[in-house]
């Protein structure tokens, strides 16, 4: 795992342009986490919350919701990068999200983060574009690849 990197202020954020932020530690996806997400979103599809039925289904086990996997980007990203010395940081959105392979309950995932670009924006800020890849232990295919945009203001 890459150690948490801390940057302070817009100039240090700009210096991250093109940086590989590394990978987080592994995080196990539990049935409890999947069930909690299902309760929070109202998505109780059997492939997520019925282990017995899911075991006989197309994936051989219950799988995490794709949006659960995507939602874990934020807490995992916080393990890679801390930004200080700015007045505000906002999640500006996503350009593209794909879920190339499922995450079975019991699997371990980690985040790989890379800074694609950092450019100045109006209002004394910078826009940081990143590629986030959720990797699954023992799998060649990622579970999620997302192009994210954040803005940080002095």
C-alpha positions, 0 to 999 in steps of 0.5 A: 500500500502507498502511504497516505499523501498529504498536500497543502494548498492549490500549488501542491494540488497542481503538482499532483498532475499525472501522479499515481496515488497508489493503492489502498489496503484490502477491504473485505465486502461482507454480507452485512455491508451489502444488506445495509446498502440494500436497506439504505437504497431499497434495492433488495434484489436476490443476487445481493441479499439472498445468499442461498438463492444467489449461490445457485445463481449466475455468480455462484454467490451473492454480489455487492451492488455496483453502486455500493462498490462505487460508493466505497471510492470516497472512503478508500480515496481518503486513505490515499490523499488528504488535502489541506489548506483549501477553503472548500473541496467538492465532488464535481461529478463523474464522466464515466463509470463502468462495472467490468466484473462483480464483487462477490460477498467475501471478496476483498477490494482495494482502490487504485487512484491516479490523477489524470489532470489538474487545471485552474478554474474560475473562482481561485480554484483547481479542477482535478480529474482522476481515474479510480479503479476498484480492484478485486483480490485475485481477479485480473478484471477490475470491479469498477473504473470511474473517471471522477472530477473534484474541485478545490478552492483557496 
